[in-house]
């Protein structure tokens, strides 16, 4: 990169973003914000990290327009639909933008890297919760009581994920006698919240005895999926994928 000499990982410590398995092409520490911004347009080991999510931010910005001005009006959506989908996509925009910012400006100093990392973690949580909001709203639209309950739970989880990264001991604090920290707890909560409404939705639609849950494919073309491709095999694969 013109004007900046890239470094090897032997010149860095862990808090500086060192990865033992990425050997070269590190940007030097203590760069100015202007130099960090310029480095995004040169080849280094953060280039893909920066542009994959910067382009993702641009994509989701376009999706805000496309969803609110083309898709939702075409199906006669209400204001609540616009609000939910806007908020859901905004979560993904935050995820993409904060991640790109962390990888761009994380080499100004160790202290700033830690601050940007906390914002990156918050952005990831916002993106996940945004996806959950979209899914919960559409899945439980016909079950308003359940929808309201899940929205409040989602709001509570968002408050927790917004507050916890602001703690000074966010990276250091562990459960006594273990390596489990606050970050692990946050994502365990988010993952659990993603599973529970899904199982609940299945039971609201007949549970695992419903033909559409356990026999889709077999039900449509009996005998064709006897050995490979029957619905229960797909169920196993989807569970493994999750």
C-alpha positions in Angstrom: 0.0 0.0 0.0 1.5 3.3 -1.1 2.8 5.3 1.9 2.1 2.6 4.5 4.2 -0.4 5.1 2.1 -3.5 5.9 3.3 -5.7 8.8 3.5 -9.3 10.0 1.6 -10.6 13.0 4.8 -10.9 15.0 4.7 -7.2 15.5 1.3 -7.2 17.2 -0.3 -8.4 20.5 -3.7 -10.0 20.7 -5.6 -6.9 21.7 -4.3 -5.2 18.5 -6.2 -7.7 16.4 -3.5 -10.3 15.9 -4.5 -13.6 14.4 -2.0 -16.4 14.8 -3.1 -17.9 11.5 -3.0 -14.7 9.4 0.7 -14.0 9.0 1.1 -10.9 6.9 -0.6 -7.8 5.4 -1.5 -6.2 8.6 -1.9 -2.4 8.7 0.4 -0.8 11.2 -1.1 0.3 14.6 -1.7 3.9 15.6 -2.9 5.0 12.2 -5.0 8.2 11.9 -8.6 7.9 10.9 -7.8 9.4 7.5 -5.2 6.8 6.9 -7.6 4.1 8.0 -10.2 5.3 5.5 -7.6 5.4 2.7 -6.5 1.9 3.6 -9.9 0.5 2.7 -9.0 1.2 -1.0 -5.8 -0.8 -0.9 -5.1 -4.5 -0.5 -4.5 -5.7 3.1 -6.0 -8.4 5.3 -9.0 -6.2 6.2 -10.0 -5.3 2.6 -12.6 -8.1 2.2 -13.9 -7.6 5.7 -14.5 -3.9 5.0 -16.0 -4.2 1.6 -18.1 -7.3 2.1 -20.1 -5.4 4.8 -19.9 -2.0 3.3 -21.5 -3.3 0.1 -23.9 -5.1 2.4 -24.8 -1.8 4.0 -25.5 -0.3 0.5 -27.6 -3.4 -0.4 -29.8 -3.1 2.7 -30.1 0.7 2.2 -31.5 -0.1 -1.2 -33.8 -2.7 0.4 -35.3 0.0 2.6 -36.4 1.9 -0.5 -37.5 -1.3 -2.4 -39.4 -2.7 0.5 -41.2 0.5 1.6 -41.9 2.0 -1.8 -42.4 -1.0 -4.1 -43.1 -4.3 -2.3 -45.3 -3.2 0.7 -47.5 -0.7 -1.3 -48.1 -3.4 -3.9 -49.8 -5.6 -1.4 -51.7 -2.9 0.4 -49.7 -3.0 3.6 -50.5 -0.9 6.7 -48.3 1.5 8.6 -47.4 -1.2 11.1 -46.0 -3.3 8.3 -43.8 -0.5 7.1 -42.6 0.2 10.7 -41.7 -3.4 11.4 -39.9 -4.1 8.1 -38.1 -0.7 8.2 -36.9 -1.5 11.7 -35.9 -5.0 10.7 -33.8 -3.8 7.7 -32.4 -1.0 9.8 -31.0 -3.7 12.2 -29.1 -5.2 9.2 -27.9 -1.8 8.1 -26.4 -1.2 11.6 -24.8 -4.7 11.5 -23.2 -4.0 8.2 -22.1 -0.4 8.8 -20.7 -1.0 12.3 -18.8 -4.1 11.2 -17.3 -2.2 8.2 -16.4 0.7 10.5 -14.7 -1.7 13.0 -12.6 -3.3 10.4 -11.7 0.1 8.9 -10.9 2.1 12.0 -9.9 -0.6 14.4 -6.2 0.1 14.0 -6.1 3.6 15.3 -5.2 2.3 18.8 -5.8 -0.6 21.1 -8.4 1.4 23.1 -10.3 2.5 20.0 -10.2 -1.1 18.6 -11.9 -2.3 21.8 -14.6 0.4 21.5 -15.2 -0.4 17.8 -15.3 -4.1 18.6 -18.1 -3.4 21.2 -20.0 -1.5 18.6 -19.5 -4.3 16.1 -20.9 -6.8 18.6 -23.9 -4.6 19.2 -24.4 -4.4 15.4 -24.4 -8.2 15.1 -27.0 -8.4 17.8 -29.1 -5.7 16.2 -28.9 -7.6 12.9 -30.0 -10.9 14.4 -32.8 -9.3 16.4 -33.9 -7.4 13.3 -34.3 -10.7 11.5 -36.2 -12.1 14.4 -38.5 -9.2 14.4 -39.4 -9.7 10.8 -39.9 -13.5 11.2 -42.0 -13.1 14.4 -44.2 -10.4 13.0 -45.1 -12.4 9.9 -45.3 -15.8 11.7 -47.5 -14.7 14.5 -49.5 -12.0 12.7 -52.7 -14.1 13.2 -51.9 -14.7 16.9 -51.8 -11.2 18.2 -51.5 -12.1 21.9 -48.4 -14.2 21.2 -47.1 -11.6 18.8 -47.3 -8.9 21.5 -45.6 -11.1 24.1 -42.7 -11.9 21.7 -42.3 -8.3 20.8 -41.9 -7.3 24.4 -39.4 -10.2 25.0 -37.5 -9.0 21.9 -37.4 -5.5 23.2 -36.0 -6.7 26.5 -33.3 -8.7 24.8 -32.4 -5.6 22.7 -32.0 -3.5 25.8 -29.7 -6.1 27.3 -27.6 -6.4 24.2 -27.4 -2.6 24.0 -26.3 -2.2 27.6 -23.9 -5.1 28.2 -21.2 -4.0 25.7 -21.0 -0.6 27.4 -19.6 -2.3 30.6 -15.9 -1.8 31.2 -15.5 -5.5 32.1 -17.4 -6.7 29.0 -14.4 -8.7 27.6 -12.8 -9.7 30.9 -15.7 -10.8 33.2 -16.3 -14.5 33.3 -18.6 -16.8 35.2 -16.6 -18.1 38.2 -14.5 -21.2 37.3 -15.3 -21.1 33.6 -14.3 -19.3 30.3 -17.9 -18.3 29.7 -18.2 -14.5 29.5 -20.9 -11.9 28.9 -20.5 -12.2 25.1 -21.3 -16.0 25.3 -24.3 -15.3 27.5 -25.7 -12.7 25.1 -25.5 -15.0 22.1 -26.9 -17.9 24.0 -30.0 -15.8 24.9 -30.3 -14.6 21.3 -30.0 -18.2 19.9 -32.5 -19.5 22.4 -35.0 -16.8 21.5 -34.6 -17.8 17.9 -35.5 -21.4 18.6 -38.4 -21.1 21.0 -40.8 -19.1 18.7 -40.1 -21.5 15.9 -41.1 -24.5 17.9 -44.1 -22.6 19.2 -45.2 -21.7 15.7 -45.0 -25.4 14.7 -47.3 -26.4 17.5 -49.7 -23.6 16.8 -50.1 -25.1 13.3 -50.7 -28.7 14.4 -47.4 -29.7 15.9 -45.2 -32.5 14.5 -48.2 -34.6 13.6 -49.2 -32.1 10.9 -48.8 -33.4 7.3 -47.2 -30.2 6.3 -44.5 -30.6 8.9 -43.7 -34.3 8.7 -44.9 -35.6 5.3 -44.4 -32.8 2.8 -42.9 -34.4 -0.4 -44.0 -37.9 0.6 -47.6 -36.6 0.8 -47.4 -35.0 -2.7 -45.8 -38.0 -4.6 -46.1 -41.2 -2.5 -43.4 -43.7 -3.2 -40.9 -41.4 -4.9 -38.9 -40.5 -1.8 -38.8 -43.9 -0.1 -35.0 -44.1 0.2 -33.7 -40.6 -0.3 -35.5 -37.2 0.1 -38.4 -38.0 2.4 -39.6 -35.3 4.6 -38.2 -36.7 7.9 -34.8 -36.9 6.3 -35.0 -33.2 5.4 -36.1 -32.5 9.0 -32.9 -34.2 10.2 -30.8 -32.2 7.8 -32.5 -28.9 8.7 -32.0 -29.6 12.4 -28.3 -30.3 11.8 -28.0 -27.1 9.7 -29.5 -25.0 12.4 
